[in-house]
């Protein structure tokens, strides 16, 4: 059974991004890859922003358990998501293969 984290209400999406973001940060720090990951995330961010803005505009998904705070036309949590997802992927990659 999957735990019901909706008890966080409108902070549910934010809480999940902070949780996974913390894991990504710790793994990147452990792999000594924070700077490289940051550069990659910054390079990917504009593409992710345009993609996210479009998918929200056409109604691909609707985020219910969020704070309601929008920044530059998209939910605050989506900005975090656009950093956390590549950060976590890079973190796992660097943890597995970084210092060969």
C-alpha positions in Angstrom: 0.0 0.0 0.0 1.2 3.5 -0.9 1.2 6.0 1.9 -1.3 8.8 1.5 0.8 12.0 1.6 -2.2 14.2 0.7 -2.3 15.1 4.4 0.0 17.9 3.5 -2.9 19.5 1.6 -1.9 22.3 -0.7 1.8 21.7 0.3 1.8 18.1 -0.9 3.6 18.8 -4.2 6.0 21.2 -2.6 6.8 18.6 0.1 7.6 15.9 -2.5 9.8 18.2 -4.5 11.7 19.3 -1.3 12.1 15.6 -0.3 13.5 14.4 -3.6 15.5 17.6 -4.1 17.2 16.9 -0.7 18.1 13.4 -1.9 19.5 14.8 -5.1 21.5 17.4 -3.3 23.0 14.9 -0.9 23.9 12.5 -3.6 25.4 15.2 -5.8 27.4 16.5 -2.8 28.6 13.0 -2.0 29.7 12.6 -5.6 31.3 16.0 -5.6 29.2 17.0 -8.6 27.1 19.9 -7.4 28.8 22.5 -9.7 28.6 20.3 -12.9 25.0 19.3 -12.1 24.1 23.0 -11.5 25.5 23.9 -14.9 23.5 21.2 -16.7 20.3 22.1 -14.9 20.7 25.7 -15.8 21.3 24.7 -19.5 18.2 22.5 -19.5 15.9 24.9 -17.6 14.8 27.1 -20.5 13.7 24.1 -22.5 11.9 22.6 -19.5 10.2 26.0 -18.8 8.8 26.3 -22.4 7.7 22.7 -22.4 6.0 23.0 -19.0 4.3 26.3 -19.9 2.9 24.7 -23.0 1.7 21.5 -21.4 -0.1 23.5 -18.6 -1.6 25.9 -21.2 -3.1 23.0 -23.3 -4.4 21.2 -20.2 -2.2 18.1 -20.3 -2.3 18.0 -16.6 -3.9 19.8 -13.7 -2.1 20.0 -10.3 -4.5 20.0 -7.4 -2.3 19.6 -4.3 -0.1 22.7 -4.8 0.5 26.0 -3.0 -1.2 28.1 -5.6 1.8 30.3 -6.0 2.7 30.9 -9.6 6.0 32.3 -10.8 6.5 33.4 -14.4 3.2 31.8 -15.4 3.7 28.3 -13.9 3.4 26.8 -10.4 6.2 27.3 -8.0 6.5 23.5 -7.6 7.0 23.1 -11.3 10.1 25.3 -11.2 11.4 23.0 -8.5 10.4 19.9 -10.5 12.5 21.3 -13.4 15.6 21.3 -11.2 14.9 18.2 -9.1 14.3 15.7 -11.9 17.5 16.4 -13.8 19.3 16.8 -10.5 18.2 13.4 -9.3 19.1 11.8 -12.7 22.6 13.4 -12.6 23.0 12.5 -9.0 22.4 8.8 -9.6 24.6 8.8 -12.7 27.4 10.5 -10.8 27.0 8.2 -7.8 27.2 5.2 -10.0 29.8 6.3 -12.6 31.3 9.6 -11.5 34.8 8.8 -10.4 35.9 6.1 -12.7 
